[in-house]
Amino acid sequence: MRSVRMRILASLLVLAGVGVGGRQLLPSQGSGNRTITVGTTDAVTSLDPAGAYDAGSWALYSNVFQSLLTFEPDGATPVPDAAESCGFDGAGLRTYRCELRDGLTFPSGRAMTAEDVKYSFDRVKKINSNLGPASLFSTLGSVDAAGMTVTFHLSTPDATFPFKVATGAGSVVDRTRYPEGSLRTGDQADGTGPYHLVTYAKDKRAVLRPNTGYRGAVSGTGRPVELRYFADADALEKAWAAKELEVATRTLPPKALSELNPSDPSRRVSESVSSQTRNLYLNTRASSPLHDVRVRRALAVLINREQLASTVYDGTVDPLYSLVPAGITGHTTAFFDAYPAQDTRRARALLTEAGVPVPVRFTYGYGRGRGAGAEEAAELKRQLEASGLFQVDVKGYEWTDFQKRWAQGRLDAYAVGWVADYPDPDTFGAPLVGTGSTMNTGYSNKAVDNLILDSRQYADRSRVDQDFRDLQADVADDVPLIPLWQGKEYVVSSEDVGGGQYLTDGTGVFRLWKLGWI
């Protein structure tokens, strides 16, 4: 999922593994229904699940909508949510069937049916928004609805399909409120999740009220929450310092994170291992100055990730040398193996072999106000131009405009964060480097596509390790992207709010219902 987002203390809780359990902290006496205010620099692209494939939008969806399946905190496999049960029919991994849970109702009072589920999946594919998640359902051939049963027919075996159903792309909408062939506009959302959306002002706030009629995987629906959206990390930090927020997450400035004080009794800070990555995507089309693979290899050999992590991010991220991050099956150091150190001489030789005049000039775009995107762009520009081999024209864009520009192939290079849609290496495969990928670099390699397809045949996901190792070696050779860093998740809350450690993890779910007064 695209990230507009980007990581220990005496009271710090570090969650660094799968299977970390716990209970929701109960509110203290007298807290009543006081609203918990949460600040973030994430942005919501669309309130319609068919129109967004990014972390900010999906964070809201996981609270307002239900999918048939979801993930428990740090869970490795999906569990039923709007469904009573789900499973593959037979061993071929091509027919997936779910029984819908009884008693689910939309805000209008209308009962959810299997037809709503079919309608929701069909419209994602039919609308096929260039900012939406239709690409996740590339293996979905058709959907049948009969009574309370939904049956998905897949075009090829896909053991990862249940994971995709559990994401924001699988959000079930009210078919009487969402047009079949176009995105719903306006400031409303009608779902059956743990919260109702009461008020929404784009780029400002979303006010959420617990859905007392919710039925699903979540036990308890939490406290009223107001999500406040900030244009940049500095604005978020200012609001936190002014005590306008009870919780701040994704993303405070790196310097603020690195200076957290272990002895400060006025806050709670949780740091957790994250599967969030950030890559520099390269336009491989014939019209791009980066079309020749030797030019892209020259870029890869000039980037110093350690310096980027230390100077721009104050050590709050780790240098990344692979498509799949550490902690996920198939992780390697493919880019370190291929490009172990900055080497201007090697880069020059590659450009000479390509027969291109130097400096090679190209455009570099980033999402304005999202984390340290501007500072990161300036540092990478400095590193590349110091070689005398490249001239980089850097420009920041408003988030939705930025997405449209790369979706239309209008940028030569663009830095985008990626938060795992689900805890499986597949989420780093087809969406990023498969033919027709979400990141729209123009890259296509049949060997890579075949490895992705082959990996989906294994219900035992530990068996996909070699496929993804081979895939990453191909990607390091072709360089349609350059991995930059792997992040950590930080959640900072006031001393009277608990549950921040459960708010977010590598499953892609944003659990506002876990927050409570203590």
N, C-alpha and C positions, 0 to 999 in steps of 0.2 A: 504494500500500500504506500502511496506517495506520502512523504512526510513533509509537513510544514513545520515539523518539529525536530528537535534534535534527538553529575552522575554522582565523617562517618563519625561518629561523634559518640560521646558517652551515652546519649540517648538514641543513637543511630541504630536502626535495624537493617542489617544487610541480608537480603534474600538472594541466594546465589545458586539455587538448584531447583530441579523439578521435584514436585511433591511436597513443597512447604505448606503446611496446614495452619489452621488457626480459626478463631471465631471472630465474628464481628463485635467490635467494642460497643457496649451498650451505652446509651446516653445517660448523663447524670440526671438526678432528680431536678426538676424545675427547668429543664432545657426546652420542654414542650416541642413545638414544631418550628423552632427558630431555623431560619434558612442558613445553610452553609454556602459561603461564596467562594468559588473556585476560579482562579485566574489562569489563563493560558495564552500563548501566542499562536496556537493552532487556529486555522480558519475553516469555516464551513463553506464548501463550494456550492452545495445544493441541499435543500431539505428533502429532495426526492432521491431515494436510494438508487434509482436508475441513472442518476446524473452525477455521481461523485465516486471517486476511487482514491480517497486520501484520508489521512489519519484524523484530521479535524472533523470531517463529516462523519466518518465511521464511529468516532468517539461518541457523538450525539446519537447516532443510530442505535448503538448497543444499549442505550438507555430508553429510547422512545419506541423502538421497534423490537419485534421478536423474529428470530430465524427459527427454523425447525430444530436446529442444534445450536449449542454454544460450547464454550470452554470454561471449566472451573479454574480457579486461580492456579497458575503453573501447571495446568493439565496438558497432557500430551495427546489426548484423543478427545473428540467432541462427545458431548452428552446431550440427551433430549432436552429441548426447551419448549417450543410451541408443539413439538411432536411428543407423543406418548412413547413411541419407539421408532427406530429406523434401522435398516440393514440392507446389505446386498442380497439379491435373490440369486442363489447359485454361486458357482466359483468363477464365473466369467468376468465379474466386475463391470458389467455393462447394464445391469438393471438394479436400480436402487429404490427401495420402497419405504415410505413413512406412513405411520398412523397418526393422525392429528389428535392433539389433546382436546378433551371436551371442555366446554365452558369458557372459551376464549372470546372476548368481546372487544370490538373497536370502541373508540370514544363516543361514537354515535349510538352505541348500544346494540349494533348489529353483530351477530355471531360470526366469527371467522369460520370459513369453510375450506374444504380442499380446493374449491374453485378459486379462492383468493390466492392460495399458494401457487397454483398453476399460472394464474394471471400475473402474479408478481415476477415469476421467472421468465415467462414469455415476453413481458413488456421490456425487461432489461435487455433481452436479445433483440427485440424488434426496434426499440429506440436506438440502441447501439450508439449512445452518446460518446463523443471522442474524449470526454472527461469521466465517463462512467466505467462500470466494472464488467461490461459484456465479455471482455476477453477472458475472464475467469471461467466462463462457461463454454469454452471452445469445444469441449467434448460432450456437451449436452445436446442431444438430438431432438428430443420432444418430451413433453410432460403430459401425463394423464391424471385426471381427477375423477374419483368415483366414491361417493359417500364421504367417509372420513379418511380415505386412502389416497395418497399421492404417489405416483410412480414415475420415476425419471428413467428415460431410455438414453443411454450414452452411445456415442458413435464409435468410441474405442474404449478399451479397458482403462479405468481411472480410479485407482485406490485412493486418490486424494480428493475425490468428489465430496465426500462427507465434510472434509475440512473447509471446502469452498462454500458449502451450504451454510456452515456455521459463521460465516463472515457477514459484514454489512451488505454484501452483494445479495445475500439470501434473505434480506429483510422482507417480511410479508406486509403488504399494504392492503388497504380497503379498496376493493375493485370498483366501488361506487364513487370513490373520491379521487382516484388517480386516472387520468386519461390513458387510453391504451397505446396510442402512438406518439405521444409527446410528453415532455416533462411537466409536472405540476409546478405552477408558479405560486407566489404568495408567501406568507409567513406562518403556514400551518403544517402540521404533520400528524397523521392519524395512524398510530400503531398500537400494539398491545404489550409494549415493554413495561419494565418496572416503573417508568415515569410517563406522565403526560406532559407535552410541551404546552405551557400556558401562554407564554409571551416570547416572541423572538424579534430581535433587531439585528440585522446582518452586521457582522464585524463589531458588534457591541455586547449583546447579551442574549442568553437563552434562559428563561425561567422555567424550572421543572417542578412539578408536584407529584408526589408518590401516587402511583396507580393502585388504588385499594382493591381493584378487581383483577389484578395481575395473577396469573397462574403459570408457573413454569419452573425452571431450574433454580431460580433465586429464592432463598428463604428470607422473607422480609424485604421491604422495598425502600428502606432508608429514610433519610430526612429530606425536606425540601432543599433544593439546590439552585443556586444562580450561577451559571457559567458566564464569566466575563472574558471577552476576547480583546486582546491588546495588539497594537500594530507592530510592536517590536519588544525585544527582551528588556530593554531599558525602561520602557513604560510599565511592563509587568513588575520589574524590580521596584520601581517607584511606588506603585500601588501596594505592593507587599510591605515596603518600609513604612508606608503611611497607615498600615493596619486596616486597609480597605478590604483585605482578603483573609479568609481563614486557611486557604490552601493555594499554593502556587506550583505549577508543573508545566512542563514542555512550553517554553523553556526560559529559565532565568539566564542571565549572562554568564559565560564561563568563569569570569573573574569572581562573580558573586558566589558561584558554586564552590570554587576552589578555596574561598576564604571563610567557609562556614566554621563557626566556632564551637568546639566540643563542649564548652562550659556554659553556653547560652541556654538558660532554663526556659526561655520564652518561645521555643520552637521545637518541633519534632522533625527530624529529617530521615528519610529512608532512601537508600541507594540500592539498586538492584541491577543484576546483570541484564543486559538488553540485547535483543537481536536487531536493534536499529542500526542501519548502515547508511553511509553517504558515499555516493559515487559521482564521478564526473563522466557524464554521458557524451558520446562523440557521434556527430552526424556522419554516417558512412556513405551517404548518397553521392552520386557522381558530380552533383552541383556544389558539393561542399569542399573547401580547401583541405579537409581532413579525410577525403575519400580514400587516398592511398594508405594502405595499412602501414607502410614504412613511416609515414608522417605521424600516425597514431602511436607507433612504437617509440618514436623519438620523444613524443610527449611523455609516455610512460617512464622513460629512462631519466627524465629530468625532474620529476616530482619527488620532493622530500617530505614524506608523510610525518616522520618524527618531528621535523621542524614545525610543520603545520599544527600538529597536536599540541606541541609545547607552547608555541608563541600565540596562536589564535585561541586555542581552547584551554590553555592553562592546565594541561594534563588531565582534563575531565573526559577525554575520549582516548581510544587506543588506535594506533595505526593499523590499517587493514590491508591485507595483501591478497584477498580472495573475494570472489563473488558471494560465497556462503560464509556467514560470520562464525566466529568461535562459539562453540556450544551447540551447534546444529550439525547433524549428520552430514558428512561430506566436506567439512571445512578443510582447506589446504592453505598453502602459502604460494600459490601458483605465480602471482605477480612478483613476489620476492625472488622466486627461483629464476624467473625470466629476466627481471630487471633489478638486480640486487643492490645497486647503488646509483646515485646521480653520476652521470657520465656524459659530459658535454661532447667529448670526442666521438663516442659511439653514436650520439644523437646526430651529430653533424654528418657522420658517415652514412647514416640511414637516409637523411635528407638528400645527400649527394647522389646516393643510389636511386632515389625516387626521381631525381632530376627536377626538383622544384627550387625556385629562387628563394633565398632567405633574406630577411626574415619572413616566415610564413605568417600571414595575417588571418586571424579568425575572430568570430564573435563569441563571447562567453556571457551567458545569462544566469541569473539566480533569482529566487523569490525574495523580494524586498521585505525587510522587517522580520524575517524568519530566522531566529537564532543569530549566529555570527556569520551569516551568508556574505555580507559585504566585506567583512574583515578577511574571511576565507578567500574570497575572489581576489582581493588585493594581494594577499600573500602568494597565491598561485600565479598571478600575473607577474609578481616580482621574481619568483623562481624561474619561470619560463623565459622572461625577457632578459634576465641576467646572463643567459647563455648566448644572447645575440641571435638566436635562431628563430624566435617567434615574436610576433607583435599581437597582443591580446587586447581586444576592444571589449571592455567590461560594462555591463549595464544591468541594473536591478529592475524587476517588474512586480507590480501587484500580483498576488498569488494566482488568481484565476486567469489573468492575462498571461502570466508566465506559462501556465499549463497549456493554454491555447497555442502559444507560440511554439512550444516544442512539439505539440500534437500536430501542428501544421508544417513541421520541418523548417521553421524559420530561424533556428539558432544552430550554430556550428558546434557549440559545446554548452552544456548546462549542468549545474550541480544540483542534485536532488537527493533528499534523504528518503530512506525506505524503511518502513516498519513492517515486520513480518505480518502477513495476513493471517497466518496460522503457523504453529510450531513444526514446520517441515521444510526441507530444502527446496521442495517444489515451488514454494512462493518466491524463491530467488532465481528460478529457472525461466519458464515461459514468459512471465510478466516483464522480465528485464532483458533477456537475450534471445528469446524464441522469435521465430519469424512472425511479424506483425505485433511485436511486443508493445506493452503499455507505454514504455519509454520512447518508442517511435524513433529509434536511431537509424532505421533503414537496414539494420543488420539482418542477414539471413545466412544460416549455415545448416545444411541438411544433416551433417553429423551431430550438431548440437540439438536440432529438433528431434532426431531419432533417439538420442540419449534421454531427452525429456520424456518422450513417449514410452521408451523402454522402462524407465524408472517408475512409471505409473502402474505397471503391471504387478507390482509387489505390495500385497497387503501388509507384509512384514516390512516396515519402513527401514529397518536396519540393513536390509539387503540392497538399498539404493546407493550406498556409500561409493562404490567404484564408479558408477555411472556419473555421479556428480564430481568426482575427482577428474575423470576424463573430460567432462564438460568444461570444467574450469581451466584445464590445460589448453583446450581449444580457444576459450575466451581470452586467456592471457596472450595467446599467439595472434589472435585477430584484433584485439583491443577495441571493441565497440564501446567500452567503458573503462574507467580507471578507478578501482576501489580507493577510497580515501581514509575513512575511519569507521570504527564501530563505537557506538555510544553506550552510555549507561542511563538508567532511568533515575531521576531525582524527583522526589515529591517532598515539599516543605509545607508543614502545617503549623498552626498555632498550638500552644500547649493544651488547649481544651478541646481539640478535635483529634480523634483517633481513626484508624483504618486506612491512613494514607499509604501504608506499605502494600495494601491489596489493590490499590487504584488501577495500576497498569502493570503488565508483564508481557512476555513474549507471545501471548495468545491473541493479541489484537483487540481484547475487550477492555473497555474503560468503565470500571465498576464504581460509579458514583454512589450506589446504594451501600457500599462498604464504609462510607464516611459517617461518623456519628459524634455527637457531643459526649465528652467524658468528664 
